[in-house]
Amino acid sequence: MDNAFDHLVAVCERMRQLTAALETLRNLLMADVTATGDARTAMGDTHETARGLFIHAMGLRQRAGGDLESTVRLITADTDPGHSAQRQEWLQLCRELATTLQGIDGVLAELETHLRR
């Protein structure tokens, strides 16, 4: 279970990075929308920066999903009866992370539509 725990920690860290990237992207887009005149000129090409950050977020999303799948496989491969309660707790956490990833998929789809304009 130690290896599964290490993988679970890695998934949580990847999710943290992903949510931070999305927050940065949101802030960048909001700054672009609210900027006027000289402020907009000083900001430069925020759309290219946003596109690059979006691509980065998509990569993080894919890696987080793959990491989560491998973590679930590791957890379910442990059949030690003494780990049953821990296994159930970790699998519940994995379900919650999967639900969060589904929500992020929706956000990424909306961002993709916005960035195509």
Secondary structure, 3 states (H helix, E strand, C coil): CHHHHHHHHHHHHHHHHHHHHHHHHHHHHHHHHHCCHHHHHHHCCHHHHHHHHHHHHHHHHHHHHHHHHHHHHHHHHCCCHHHHHHHHHHHHHHHHHHHHHHHHHHHHHHHHHHHHC
